[in-house]
Amino acid sequence: MLDKDIKGSIICTASVFATIGTDKYIDYTMSKHAVLGLMRSASRQLVAHGIRVNFVSPAAVATPMVRNTFGRSEEEIERMFEPSSRLKGVLKAKHWLMLWCS
């Protein structure tokens, strides 16, 4: 983007764990904190070039890690954190994301 003087937006995907600590999954939490730090630093560095950097933090999605964390059956977790329902939320937010990116 910089080499070609392209303006625009970069959207990173983090997690709710980007802003909180946890006593489990330290490696995962650390990586999400890193995404937040990268986004903050990149946004400050790139704003002068007309490039905005933001991130979205989805809530829990029914992954094996989430299933293990809550200690519930796969069916219960699927109902609680249905992946497609989270995707629907992101798709609904697409309109707002596109506004921020324009």
Backbone as CSV, one residue per row, in Angstrom:
resi,resn,N_x,N_y,N_z,CA_x,CA_y,CA_z,C_x,C_y,C_z
1,MET,0.830,-1.187,0.000,0.000,0.000,0.000,0.874,1.249,0.000
2,LEU,1.931,1.223,0.794,2.790,2.401,0.881,3.550,2.631,-0.415
3,ASP,4.083,1.561,-1.012,4.861,1.691,-2.240,4.056,2.290,-3.380
4,LYS,2.764,2.001,-3.406,1.909,2.463,-4.499,1.022,3.631,-4.091
5,ASP,1.274,4.188,-2.910,0.496,5.315,-2.391,-1.012,5.028,-2.400
6,ILE,-1.362,3.834,-1.935,-2.765,3.426,-1.869,-3.317,3.760,-0.491
7,LYS,-4.429,4.460,-0.468,-5.119,4.785,0.782,-6.135,3.684,1.069
8,GLY,-6.505,3.507,2.317,-7.507,2.500,2.630,-7.505,2.110,4.084
9,SER,-8.007,0.929,4.337,-8.141,0.436,5.704,-7.652,-0.996,5.806
10,ILE,-7.138,-1.309,6.969,-6.748,-2.668,7.314,-7.561,-3.040,8.546
11,ILE,-8.241,-4.169,8.481,-9.028,-4.626,9.625,-8.446,-5.947,10.107
12,CYS,-8.008,-5.966,11.350,-7.436,-7.164,11.969,-8.526,-7.869,12.774
13,THR,-8.410,-9.168,12.880,-9.339,-9.935,13.703,-8.619,-10.352,14.974
14,ALA,-9.169,-9.948,16.101,-8.579,-10.292,17.393,-9.545,-11.219,18.125
15,SER,-9.853,-10.895,19.343,-10.716,-11.717,20.191,-11.042,-10.894,21.427
16,VAL,-12.039,-11.328,22.162,-12.298,-10.664,23.436,-11.089,-10.791,24.348
17,PHE,-10.251,-11.814,24.116,-9.050,-12.002,24.929,-7.954,-10.987,24.604
18,ALA,-8.170,-10.112,23.629,-7.194,-9.060,23.329,-7.172,-8.003,24.423
19,THR,-8.237,-7.929,25.203,-8.334,-6.862,26.203,-8.477,-7.361,27.634
20,ILE,-8.503,-8.676,27.815,-8.607,-9.219,29.171,-7.537,-10.286,29.375
21,GLY,-7.288,-10.604,30.601,-6.379,-11.696,30.924,-7.170,-12.931,31.302
22,THR,-6.504,-14.055,31.339,-7.162,-15.300,31.702,-6.147,-16.242,32.332
23,ASP,-6.625,-17.150,33.136,-5.710,-18.113,33.753,-5.523,-19.360,32.896
24,LYS,-6.172,-19.403,31.752,-6.023,-20.516,30.812,-5.594,-19.957,29.456
25,TYR,-5.027,-20.814,28.652,-4.691,-20.462,27.270,-3.829,-19.207,27.177
26,ILE,-2.753,-19.211,27.948,-1.881,-18.040,27.987,-1.328,-17.726,26.603
27,ASP,-0.964,-18.749,25.840,-0.416,-18.505,24.509,-1.437,-17.839,23.591
28,TYR,-2.689,-18.283,23.654,-3.748,-17.695,22.841,-3.997,-16.244,23.254
29,THR,-4.106,-16.024,24.553,-4.343,-14.676,25.067,-3.205,-13.743,24.675
30,MET,-1.978,-14.219,24.796,-0.820,-13.413,24.429,-0.863,-13.046,22.947
31,SER,-1.234,-13.992,22.099,-1.276,-13.699,20.665,-2.347,-12.659,20.344
32,LYS,-3.457,-12.682,21.058,-4.517,-11.698,20.811,-4.125,-10.320,21.342
33,HIS,-3.390,-10.281,22.457,-2.848,-9.005,22.922,-1.871,-8.450,21.885
34,ALA,-1.114,-9.336,21.246,-0.169,-8.906,20.211,-0.901,-8.293,19.023
35,VAL,-2.036,-8.861,18.635,-2.827,-8.297,17.539,-3.276,-6.886,17.900
36,LEU,-3.719,-6.700,19.127,-4.148,-5.378,19.578,-2.982,-4.392,19.545
37,GLY,-1.822,-4.803,20.028,-0.648,-3.935,20.000,-0.218,-3.604,18.587
38,LEU,-0.239,-4.595,17.707,0.094,-4.369,16.304,-0.858,-3.356,15.687
39,MET,-2.146,-3.526,15.941,-3.148,-2.619,15.395,-2.929,-1.203,15.898
40,ARG,-2.688,-1.042,17.183,-2.493,0.305,17.736,-1.254,0.975,17.153
41,SER,-0.164,0.229,17.062,1.070,0.797,16.517,0.938,1.089,15.028
42,ALA,0.379,0.138,14.286,0.221,0.335,12.845,-0.719,1.496,12.547
43,SER,-1.769,1.648,13.341,-2.704,2.746,13.080,-2.033,4.100,13.270
44,ARG,-1.163,4.204,14.251,-0.449,5.472,14.470,0.578,5.731,13.374
45,GLN,1.233,4.671,12.932,2.261,4.825,11.910,1.663,5.097,10.530
46,LEU,0.557,4.455,10.208,0.026,4.514,8.854,-0.990,5.618,8.613
47,VAL,-1.503,6.240,9.658,-2.513,7.282,9.477,-1.979,8.433,8.626
48,ALA,-0.709,8.731,8.727,-0.111,9.806,7.927,-0.124,9.478,6.435
49,HIS,-0.278,8.204,6.104,-0.306,7.768,4.710,-1.732,7.518,4.220
50,GLY,-2.714,7.900,5.019,-4.108,7.711,4.628,-4.600,6.282,4.785
51,ILE,-3.952,5.530,5.671,-4.348,4.142,5.914,-4.801,4.015,7.364
52,ARG,-6.039,3.563,7.535,-6.560,3.352,8.885,-6.460,1.877,9.238
53,VAL,-6.160,1.605,10.490,-6.049,0.223,10.961,-6.951,0.074,12.181
54,ASN,-7.848,-0.897,12.136,-8.763,-1.180,13.238,-8.825,-2.686,13.439
55,PHE,-9.552,-3.108,14.456,-9.736,-4.536,14.664,-11.138,-4.828,15.146
56,VAL,-11.561,-6.051,14.912,-12.833,-6.534,15.439,-12.515,-7.672,16.399
57,SER,-13.312,-7.787,17.426,-13.121,-8.834,18.430,-14.391,-9.648,18.562
58,PRO,-14.476,-10.744,17.820,-15.665,-11.586,17.949,-15.768,-12.187,19.346
59,ALA,-16.975,-12.470,19.743,-17.191,-13.183,21.008,-16.862,-14.652,20.782
60,ALA,-17.189,-15.471,21.732,-16.844,-16.893,21.656,-17.498,-17.573,20.459
61,VAL,-16.756,-18.480,19.859,-17.231,-19.305,18.754,-17.032,-20.754,19.178
62,ALA,-17.910,-21.624,18.771,-17.864,-23.027,19.208,-16.671,-23.758,18.604
63,THR,-15.533,-23.588,19.223,-14.311,-24.279,18.816,-13.959,-25.308,19.889
64,PRO,-13.038,-26.231,19.594,-12.630,-27.185,20.635,-12.108,-26.495,21.898
65,MET,-11.393,-25.378,21.746,-10.880,-24.672,22.917,-12.032,-24.185,23.804
66,VAL,-13.070,-23.645,23.193,-14.223,-23.159,23.962,-14.937,-24.333,24.619
67,ARG,-15.084,-25.425,23.902,-15.743,-26.605,24.480,-15.002,-27.082,25.721
68,ASN,-13.684,-27.132,25.645,-12.881,-27.574,26.788,-12.965,-26.595,27.950
69,THR,-13.021,-25.318,27.649,-13.076,-24.298,28.690,-14.347,-24.413,29.520
70,PHE,-15.479,-24.601,28.865,-16.753,-24.642,29.573,-17.095,-26.027,30.098
71,GLY,-16.398,-27.061,29.644,-16.642,-28.412,30.134,-18.050,-28.908,29.892
72,ARG,-18.617,-28.543,28.764,-19.974,-28.982,28.427,-19.933,-29.866,27.191
73,SER,-21.054,-30.493,26.925,-21.118,-31.363,25.751,-21.015,-30.524,24.481
74,GLU,-20.619,-31.190,23.429,-20.486,-30.498,22.142,-21.813,-29.874,21.713
75,GLU,-22.906,-30.585,21.955,-24.223,-30.080,21.565,-24.584,-28.808,22.333
76,GLU,-24.305,-28.811,23.635,-24.604,-27.621,24.442,-23.794,-26.418,23.964
77,ILE,-22.528,-26.655,23.728,-21.666,-25.560,23.279,-22.090,-25.071,21.905
78,GLU,-22.456,-25.987,21.030,-22.911,-25.584,19.695,-24.128,-24.666,19.795
79,ARG,-25.029,-24.984,20.705,-26.209,-24.124,20.882,-25.819,-22.767,21.456
80,MET,-24.875,-22.781,22.397,-24.464,-21.534,23.042,-23.674,-20.629,22.097
81,PHE,-22.779,-21.241,21.338,-21.854,-20.464,20.516,-21.863,-20.954,19.077
82,GLU,-23.007,-20.964,18.486,-23.127,-21.445,17.118,-22.265,-20.590,16.192
83,PRO,-21.288,-21.206,15.510,-20.385,-20.417,14.669,-21.113,-19.578,13.634
84,SER,-22.145,-20.124,13.028,-22.819,-19.364,11.983,-23.510,-18.131,12.544
85,SER,-23.958,-18.184,13.791,-24.599,-17.002,14.367,-23.578,-15.890,14.565
86,ARG,-22.342,-16.251,14.907,-21.290,-15.241,15.040,-20.957,-14.659,13.674
87,LEU,-20.912,-15.511,12.670,-20.627,-15.033,11.327,-21.728,-14.096,10.858
88,LYS,-22.966,-14.432,11.187,-24.073,-13.558,10.819,-23.892,-12.187,11.451
89,GLY,-23.421,-12.162,12.698,-23.176,-10.880,13.360,-22.103,-10.075,12.660
90,VAL,-21.046,-10.753,12.220,-19.981,-10.057,11.489,-20.513,-9.559,10.159
91,LEU,-21.306,-10.382,9.485,-21.863,-9.955,8.208,-22.802,-8.769,8.384
92,LYS,-23.551,-8.745,9.490,-24.403,-7.592,9.757,-23.560,-6.348,10.007
93,ALA,-22.406,-6.537,10.631,-21.515,-5.410,10.913,-20.764,-4.959,9.669
94,LYS,-20.848,-5.744,8.599,-20.136,-5.417,7.364,-20.471,-4.004,6.889
95,HIS,-21.731,-3.626,6.982,-22.141,-2.288,6.561,-21.349,-1.221,7.307
96,TRP,-21.263,-1.367,8.622,-20.536,-0.382,9.422,-19.042,-0.448,9.143
97,LEU,-18.518,-1.660,8.968,-17.100,-1.795,8.639,-16.797,-1.106,7.315
98,MET,-17.684,-1.253,6.348,-17.477,-0.608,5.052,-17.537,0.913,5.189
99,LEU,-18.394,1.408,6.057,-18.437,2.857,6.300,-17.123,3.344,6.890
100,TRP,-16.589,2.604,7.860,-15.327,2.988,8.489,-14.181,2.930,7.495
101,CYS,-14.289,2.024,6.534,-13.205,1.829,5.565,-13.278,2.803,4.403
102,SER,-14.373,3.523,4.283,-14.506,4.412,3.124,-14.055,5.819,3.431
